Amino acid sequence: MRIETIGDATLYLGDCLEILPTLPKVDAVITDPPYGIGEAAGNNSSRSKLAIAKDFGDARWDDAPIPHDAMQAIIAAGKAAIVFGGNYYRMEPSSCWLVWDKCNGTNDFADCELAWTNLTTAVRRLQYRWHGMLRDGKEARGDHPTQKPIGVMKWCIEQCHGAQTILDPFMGSGTTGVACANLGRKFIGIEIEPKYFEIACERIDNAYRQQRMFP
């Protein structure tokens, strides 16, 4: 296991199921775990006709979903929880699902992504374009095959009113951590893949550098 501290972010390289029991309970778990639908190398090659799909290498990280008992332990790590892809899991009934409307305008991609929550408010929807040349926020993408926009993760954090410490046990390329840096929240991130851990460290460090340059 490796630990990096960057600003108010503490980042762990390792297996979240081994690291979680060593951490205190946080205000909110906000994460995008593997869905178990095979969203790995080469699967996005036919999705877009506007640009050549990036090759992320031979990956099998999404061949199976997270086991139910492990998912329950992840949810229990926070007072609030937001889990993208919760519709692929056996979750408790919820009054508040978060709906990310991707404004795709194409049949090659899903129109929306769903996040299960244990929040007690009503369903919420965000329209945020993430495909093609006209992406909202002009955000760069391509660091991870299922990378989420910073704007979407900031919106998720804001749904957890009062949450100051956010945990993402499937950190990937660190988007949730960047969103936390931008919003002044503390962040704990865990990533098992060294390549993505390094990318996350760099992105989160850059986010804090920008905060210092433009307070």
BATIFI-33545 format. One record per residue (C-alpha): x, y negated, z negated. Coordinates in steps of 0.25 Angstrom, whole numbers. Layout:
% residues N
+-------+-------+-------+
:  east : north :    up :
+-------+-------+-------+
:     X :     Y :     Z :
...
+-------+-------+-------+
% end
This chain:
% residues 215
+-------+-------+-------+
:  east : north :    up :
+-------+-------+-------+
:     0 :     0 :     0 :
:     5 :   -14 :     3 :
:    -1 :   -27 :    -3 :
:     0 :   -41 :     3 :
:    -4 :   -54 :    -3 :
:    -7 :   -65 :     6 :
:   -14 :   -78 :     0 :
:   -26 :   -73 :    -7 :
:   -26 :   -60 :     1 :
:   -21 :   -46 :    -5 :
:   -19 :   -36 :     7 :
:   -17 :   -21 :     5 :
:   -11 :   -12 :    15 :
:   -17 :     2 :    11 :
:   -30 :    10 :    10 :
:   -41 :     2 :     4 :
:   -47 :    14 :    -3 :
:   -34 :    16 :   -11 :
:   -33 :     1 :   -13 :
:   -47 :    -3 :   -17 :
:   -47 :     4 :   -31 :
:   -35 :    -5 :   -35 :
:   -42 :   -18 :   -32 :
:   -52 :   -26 :   -40 :
:   -66 :   -28 :   -35 :
:   -67 :   -40 :   -26 :
:   -78 :   -50 :   -22 :
:   -81 :   -44 :    -9 :
:   -76 :   -33 :     1 :
:   -77 :   -37 :    15 :
:   -72 :   -27 :    25 :
:   -73 :   -21 :    39 :
:   -70 :    -6 :    37 :
:   -69 :     5 :    48 :
:   -83 :     9 :    53 :
:   -79 :    22 :    57 :
:   -83 :    20 :    72 :
:   -70 :    22 :    78 :
:   -66 :     7 :    81 :
:   -52 :     9 :    83 :
:   -42 :     9 :    94 :
:   -47 :     8 :   109 :
:   -62 :     7 :   104 :
:   -63 :    -8 :   108 :
:   -56 :    -6 :   121 :
:   -70 :    -6 :   129 :
:   -77 :   -17 :   120 :
:   -72 :   -29 :   127 :
:   -71 :   -32 :   142 :
:   -66 :   -46 :   139 :
:   -52 :   -43 :   134 :
:   -43 :   -30 :   132 :
:   -45 :   -23 :   119 :
:   -34 :   -23 :   109 :
:   -27 :   -10 :   106 :
:   -27 :    -8 :    91 :
:   -20 :     5 :    92 :
:   -24 :    19 :    89 :
:   -33 :    18 :    77 :
:   -42 :    27 :    69 :
:   -46 :    18 :    57 :
:   -60 :    18 :    61 :
:   -63 :    32 :    64 :
:   -71 :    34 :    51 :
:   -79 :    25 :    42 :
:   -75 :    23 :    27 :
:   -80 :    34 :    18 :
:   -93 :    30 :    10 :
:   -86 :    30 :    -3 :
:   -74 :    22 :     1 :
:   -84 :    12 :     7 :
:   -91 :    11 :    -6 :
:   -78 :     9 :   -14 :
:   -74 :    -2 :    -4 :
:   -88 :    -9 :    -6 :
:   -87 :    -8 :   -21 :
:   -73 :   -15 :   -21 :
:   -81 :   -29 :   -19 :
:   -93 :   -36 :   -25 :
:   -98 :   -39 :   -11 :
:   -95 :   -31 :     1 :
:   -96 :   -33 :    16 :
:   -93 :   -21 :    25 :
:   -92 :   -22 :    40 :
:   -97 :   -10 :    47 :
:  -106 :    -6 :    35 :
:  -116 :    -1 :    45 :
:  -107 :    11 :    48 :
:  -107 :    14 :    33 :
:  -116 :    20 :    23 :
:  -119 :     7 :    15 :
:  -129 :     2 :     4 :
:  -141 :    -5 :    10 :
:  -137 :   -20 :    11 :
:  -146 :   -33 :    12 :
:  -134 :   -40 :    18 :
:  -127 :   -35 :    31 :
:  -118 :   -45 :    38 :
:  -120 :   -45 :    53 :
:  -108 :   -51 :    61 :
:  -114 :   -54 :    75 :
:  -102 :   -53 :    84 :
:  -109 :   -61 :    96 :
:  -103 :   -51 :   106 :
:  -112 :   -53 :   118 :
:  -107 :   -39 :   123 :
:  -112 :   -25 :   121 :
:   -97 :   -20 :   119 :
:   -98 :   -24 :   104 :
:  -108 :   -23 :    93 :
:  -116 :   -36 :    92 :
:  -114 :   -36 :    76 :
:  -106 :   -30 :    65 :
:  -112 :   -27 :    52 :
:  -106 :   -29 :    38 :
:  -113 :   -22 :    26 :
:  -113 :   -30 :    13 :
:  -118 :   -28 :    -1 :
:  -122 :   -43 :    -2 :
:  -136 :   -46 :    -6 :
:  -139 :   -56 :     5 :
:  -146 :   -55 :    18 :
:  -140 :   -50 :    31 :
:  -130 :   -60 :    37 :
:  -126 :   -62 :    51 :
:  -114 :   -69 :    57 :
:  -112 :   -72 :    72 :
:   -97 :   -72 :    75 :
:   -91 :   -69 :    89 :
:   -79 :   -60 :    89 :
:   -78 :   -54 :   103 :
:   -73 :   -61 :   116 :
:   -66 :   -74 :   118 :
:   -76 :   -83 :   110 :
:   -74 :   -77 :    96 :
:   -79 :   -86 :    85 :
:   -68 :   -92 :    77 :
:   -58 :   -90 :    88 :
:   -53 :   -78 :    79 :
:   -42 :   -69 :    85 :
:   -45 :   -54 :    84 :
:   -38 :   -42 :    88 :
:   -30 :   -39 :    75 :
:   -39 :   -27 :    71 :
:   -49 :   -19 :    80 :
:   -61 :   -23 :    71 :
:   -56 :   -36 :    67 :
:   -67 :   -45 :    61 :
:   -67 :   -60 :    63 :
:   -63 :   -69 :    52 :
:   -75 :   -77 :    53 :
:   -84 :   -65 :    51 :
:   -76 :   -61 :    38 :
:   -77 :   -75 :    33 :
:   -92 :   -74 :    34 :
:   -92 :   -61 :    27 :
:   -84 :   -66 :    15 :
:   -93 :   -78 :    14 :
:  -105 :   -69 :    13 :
:   -99 :   -64 :    -1 :
:  -102 :   -77 :    -8 :
:   -92 :   -80 :   -19 :
:   -82 :   -68 :   -15 :
:   -68 :   -72 :   -17 :
:   -60 :   -59 :   -16 :
:   -63 :   -51 :    -3 :
:   -58 :   -37 :     0 :
:   -57 :   -31 :    13 :
:   -52 :   -16 :    12 :
:   -51 :   -14 :    27 :
:   -44 :   -27 :    30 :
:   -40 :   -24 :    44 :
:   -33 :   -36 :    50 :
:   -37 :   -45 :    38 :
:   -49 :   -53 :    43 :
:   -56 :   -53 :    30 :
:   -43 :   -58 :    23 :
:   -42 :   -69 :    33 :
:   -56 :   -73 :    31 :
:   -53 :   -73 :    16 :
:   -41 :   -82 :    17 :
:   -50 :   -92 :    25 :
:   -61 :   -92 :    15 :
:   -51 :   -93 :     3 :
:   -55 :   -79 :    -2 :
:   -46 :   -68 :    -9 :
:   -44 :   -56 :     0 :
:   -40 :   -41 :    -2 :
:   -38 :   -33 :    10 :
:   -34 :   -19 :    12 :
:   -29 :   -13 :    26 :
:   -24 :     1 :    28 :
:   -18 :    -1 :    42 :
:    -4 :    -8 :    41 :
:    -6 :   -15 :    55 :
:   -19 :   -22 :    51 :
:   -13 :   -25 :    37 :
:    -2 :   -33 :    43 :
:   -12 :   -40 :    52 :
:   -21 :   -43 :    40 :
:    -9 :   -49 :    32 :
:    -5 :   -58 :    44 :
:   -19 :   -63 :    46 :
:   -22 :   -66 :    32 :
:    -8 :   -73 :    30 :
:   -11 :   -81 :    42 :
:   -24 :   -85 :    36 :
:   -18 :   -90 :    23 :
:    -7 :   -97 :    31 :
:   -18 :  -105 :    38 :
:   -25 :  -108 :    25 :
:   -12 :  -114 :    20 :
:   -10 :  -122 :    33 :
:   -24 :  -127 :    34 :
:   -29 :  -128 :    19 :
+-------+-------+-------+
% end
